[in-house]
Amino acid sequence: MLKKRLFQICVELTNGKYSSQALQKLTKSNASRLLIKPFISVYGINTYEILKDVSDFKNLNEFFIREVHPSLRPISEGEQDFVSPTDGVISELGIIEDDSTFIVKGQEYSVKTLLGDKNRAKELAGGIYMVIYLSPKNYHRIHFPIDSKVVDSYTLGKYSYPVNKAGLELGDNILSYNYRKVFTLTRDNIKYNLIPVGAQNVNSIITTYSSDEVKKGQELGYFEFGSTVVLLFEKDSIKLEDIAVPKEIKMGQKIAEIKN
């Protein structure tokens, strides 16, 4: 309990409005170009994948939201294939309980709080949740996982605890209280939720799509710095691939199949 509280205090002391603004200003400054090569080295980033030459990026933030060669992120083509919306690690996967809660790192999460919607939470009881964690080394653009219609989208939360293993274990229900965008999407007879969750210091999730009718693999938007995506599925709506967590995943890779 003491370790958890000390962690929370440390995050709160370094995660205020002004420190976040200062970090954003730094990463978008021309001077931050000097940090790009050390960043690549520290995180072991595969520069072969990057669409632009490293020398073409004007600042660290621009590098962080880099695009990759589309040919290196092939989209699973099966009509019913549900693909990963991001690169990252599937860190958590399980059943949403009948009371619309699920457990991550020993903490109970309420779907109602996560979505801010008690009626939608009831619809998800007995379904499946999946948490995809993106580390600083990952490609940080988000894509739609299947041809869908966006029926609702809204923003919740104001905190920005880290969403890594320590944050999930020692933070206070961070997936339910961090800054996040909630998307409710439909495809034929299924409805699912895709929730990008912001992370420490930079609560920035930028959307780039322009129409509510979207295609599998189409860009939804991007994160600025660390982040997580939560997927929520209704009961009996999908059949998961054989996934043993933690599992590294690439955007476009099949993670489930929609049931007819």
C-alpha positions, 0 to 999 in steps of 0.5 A: 500500500505504501509503495502504491501511494509513493508511486502515485505521489511521484507521478502527481508531482511530475505530471501537472499542467505546467510540466506537461506543457513544458514537455510538449513544448520541448518535444516540438522544438527544433532543438529536440531533433538532437534527441531523435538519434539517442531515442532510436538507440535507447529504444532499439527502433527499427529505422528500416520501417520508417517512411521518411528518412530520419534526418527529415524529421523536424523534432522529436514529436514529429518522429514519434508520430512517424509513419511506416511503409504500408507494405510492412503492415499488411492488413489481414484480408479476410472479410470477417477478420478483425485486426489489431488497430496498433502495434504493441503488446497484448498485455491483458485479455479476459472475460468481462464479468456479468456485473460489467467489471474486469480485472487488470493487474489485480485491480477491478475495473468498471466498464461503466466508469471506463465508458461513462455509459451504464447502458453500454456497460450492461450490453458488454457483460459476459463479453471480452476485453483486450488491452494493447500496450504501446511502448515508446519504441512502437509505431503510434498510429491507430487504425480501424480494425474492420470495416465499420460505422462510427456511431459515437465518439467522445472524450473522458478523463483528465489524469495521465498516469503511465500506462506501463506495467508499473502504472497498471499495478500501482496507479489508481484504476488508470484505464478508467480515469486517464484521459481517453477517447471512446469510440463505439463502432458497429459492423453488421450485427456486432457492436464494439468499443475501441478506447485509446487511453492517454499516458503520462504527461501528454494527454494527446490523441489526435483523430485523422479520419473524416467520415463515419463510414470507415474501412479496415486499416484506415487511419483513425488517428495517432498518440503523442507519446506513451499509450494504450488501446482497450478493446471491448466486445459483446458476448459471442460476437467474436472468436479470438485467435489463439493468444497467450499474453503477453503477445507482441502484435503488429497493426493489421495482424488478425486477432479475432474473427467476427461471428456470423 
